[in-house]
Amino acid sequence: MVMMTGSLAVRGTVVWLTPQQGGRVSGPPEPDYDYDYTATAYLPPRTAEDGQVGLSLRRFAPGAWRTPAEGIMVPPTGNRAQQVIPGNLVVITEGVRPVGLLTIEEVNLLEPDGTTAIERTPEPEITGLTAIRPPADTGTDAPYRHSTAATRWTAHERAGAS
């Protein structure tokens, strides 16, 4: 899972809306090898009015109503973070009019210079349910354990008794 607070590289499948569905009158955009298709987009439950991000698409099939594509999503300054994960549906808009739908299949966080960020594996959290194994036998006493204290209480030993 990625929180969209910076630019994201995404890969997925685009379905362009037909003119009868309110999409582009000229049909799917034609990819240009010198320029990417740029538009605005939003991730529901946000709307075009309160959650638009910049979207740039490339490597999609010319004239295809449904095609794989790669892109970059860039939130505007001050936009609240959004969770972007595979399976998200992104509504592609021109202005506020929906013209296509992008189903996200892969998400990669980008560094400010545009390179893919290295994902760091988070350190495991130690909780009350996490078992910490004692170190291998080193000839020292085992660490104090709650079960030892519970045994003392149930044996009704008096404090200071030896």
C-alpha positions in Angstrom: 0.0 0.0 0.0 1.2 3.5 -0.7 -0.1 6.8 0.6 -0.2 9.3 -2.2 1.8 12.2 -0.8 4.2 12.4 -3.7 4.4 11.3 -7.3 3.5 7.7 -8.1 4.4 5.6 -11.1 1.4 3.4 -11.9 0.6 0.6 -14.3 -2.8 -0.7 -15.1 -5.6 -1.0 -17.7 -7.4 2.0 -19.2 -11.0 1.8 -20.5 -11.9 4.9 -22.4 -15.5 6.0 -22.3 -17.4 6.2 -25.6 -19.0 9.5 -26.7 -22.4 8.0 -25.8 -21.1 7.4 -22.2 -19.9 11.0 -22.0 -16.3 10.3 -23.0 -14.2 12.0 -25.7 -16.0 12.8 -28.9 -12.9 12.0 -30.9 -12.5 8.6 -29.2 -9.5 7.3 -27.4 -6.4 9.6 -27.5 -3.7 8.7 -29.9 -0.4 8.1 -28.1 2.5 10.3 -29.3 6.0 9.0 -28.9 7.3 12.4 -28.1 4.6 13.5 -25.6 2.6 11.7 -23.0 -1.2 12.1 -22.8 -1.9 14.4 -19.8 -5.2 14.9 -18.0 -6.6 15.3 -14.5 -8.0 12.4 -12.5 -9.4 11.5 -9.1 -9.8 8.5 -6.9 -13.3 7.8 -5.6 -14.8 8.6 -3.1 -13.2 12.0 -3.9 -14.6 13.9 -6.8 -13.3 16.1 -9.7 -14.1 19.1 -7.5 -12.3 18.0 -4.3 -9.6 15.5 -5.2 -8.0 16.1 -8.6 -4.5 14.9 -9.3 -2.4 15.3 -12.4 -2.1 12.2 -14.6 0.2 11.5 -17.4 -0.2 8.3 -19.5 2.0 6.5 -22.0 2.5 3.1 -23.6 -1.1 2.6 -24.5 -2.4 1.2 -27.7 -3.5 3.7 -30.4 -7.3 3.7 -31.0 -8.0 1.0 -28.4 -11.0 1.4 -26.1 -9.3 -0.9 -23.5 -5.6 -1.0 -23.2 -2.7 -1.5 -20.8 -1.0 1.8 -19.9 1.7 3.2 -17.7 1.5 6.6 -16.0 2.5 9.0 -13.3 0.1 10.5 -10.8 1.0 13.8 -9.2 -1.2 15.3 -6.4 -1.5 19.1 -6.3 0.2 21.0 -3.5 -1.9 20.9 -0.3 -3.9 17.8 -1.4 -4.7 15.4 1.4 -3.0 12.0 1.2 -4.9 9.2 -0.5 -4.2 5.5 -0.3 -3.3 4.1 -3.7 -3.1 0.3 -4.0 -3.6 -2.2 -6.8 -7.3 -2.6 -7.5 -8.0 1.1 -7.2 -10.1 2.7 -9.9 -8.9 6.1 -11.1 -11.4 8.3 -13.0 -9.6 10.1 -15.8 -11.1 13.5 -16.5 -10.7 16.3 -19.0 -11.7 19.3 -16.9 -14.4 17.8 -14.7 -15.8 15.5 -17.4 -14.9 11.8 -17.0 -13.4 10.3 -20.1 -11.8 7.1 -19.0 -11.2 4.7 -16.1 -7.8 3.4 -15.1 -7.7 0.2 -12.9 -4.4 0.2 -11.0 -2.4 -3.0 -11.1 1.0 -1.8 -9.8 2.1 1.2 -7.8 5.7 2.5 -7.3 6.6 5.6 -5.2 8.9 8.1 -7.0 11.7 10.1 -5.4 11.6 13.9 -6.1 14.1 13.4 -9.0 11.7 10.9 -10.7 13.6 7.7 -9.9 11.8 4.8 -8.3 12.0 4.9 -4.5 13.4 1.9 -2.7 10.8 0.3 -0.5 12.1 -0.2 3.0 10.8 -3.2 4.9 9.4 -1.8 8.2 10.9 -3.2 11.4 8.6 -5.6 13.1 6.6 -4.1 16.0 7.0 -5.8 19.3 3.7 -6.3 20.9 2.4 -8.3 23.8 1.7 -11.1 21.4 5.2 -11.2 19.9 7.4 -13.9 21.4 11.0 -12.9 22.0 13.1 -16.1 22.2 15.8 -16.1 24.9 19.4 -16.2 23.5 21.1 -19.5 23.1 22.4 -21.1 26.4 25.2 -18.8 27.4 25.6 -20.2 30.9 23.8 -17.3 32.5 20.5 -17.3 34.3 17.4 -17.0 32.2 15.8 -13.5 32.2 13.0 -12.8 34.7 9.7 -14.0 33.3 6.1 -13.2 34.2 5.4 -17.0 34.6 8.1 -17.2 37.3 6.4 -14.5 39.2 3.0 -16.1 38.8 4.5 -19.4 40.1 5.8 -17.6 43.2 2.4 -16.0 43.9 0.5 -19.3 43.5 3.0 -21.1 45.8 2.1 -18.5 48.5 5.7 -17.9 49.3 6.3 -15.2 51.9 8.5 -12.3 50.9 12.0 -12.7 52.2 11.5 -16.4 53.0 14.4 -18.5 51.9 
